């Protein structure tokens, strides 16, 4: 086969790429040359029209600034609300932790009262009785230690001024001394982490002639339900 025949054969079997390349070259300038209306916008030559265009742009800038400011304020409010919600949740958790034992403590206090009354009984004769008294005394000490670790405080206001926030007057007694003082404690009160669980039941002094005997409850402190 001659050289001319080989060349003709190669030309006939070559891929038709030229039309595609030409089409691509025709489309490329069209896409590349396109520009957004703002980029290709020409400024007006008339001074008045130019001033009007400047005013329009200034108005758009002002609107954008107001929008940004509004979004910023909303973001700050949302952040503040989130912080407040977090603090409230933390406070609720702390309150629940501090006073979770309140119901249990109310049930336990009568046991403590009974042990204290047992210690007030005089022990006479008999080694076994003395040992029993010593055992109760040790039990009371252990119980007091546990209660103190849990934030429990006694309210024992003997000879203190009567405080209706922590004391409940059960009776009054006429005395020559200072009135409105606690002259005896019938039952101790208790606090749990500073919150009143049970008021102290007390006898309060009054001036002679102001009445005595069993109190009417006029000066009674908060009851267990109220606390």
Secondary structure, 3 states (H helix, E strand, C coil): CCHHHHHHHHHHHCCCCHHHHHHHHHHHHHHHCCCCCCCCCCCCCCHHHHHHHHHHHHHHHHHHHHHHHHHHHHHHHHHHHHHHHHHHHHHHHHHHHHCCCHHHHHHHHHHHHHHHHHHHCCCCCCHHHHHHHHHHHHHHHHHHHHHHHCCEEEECCCCCECCCCCEEEEEEEECCCCCCEEEEEEECEEEECCEEEECEEEEEEECCCCCCEECCCCCCCCCCCCC
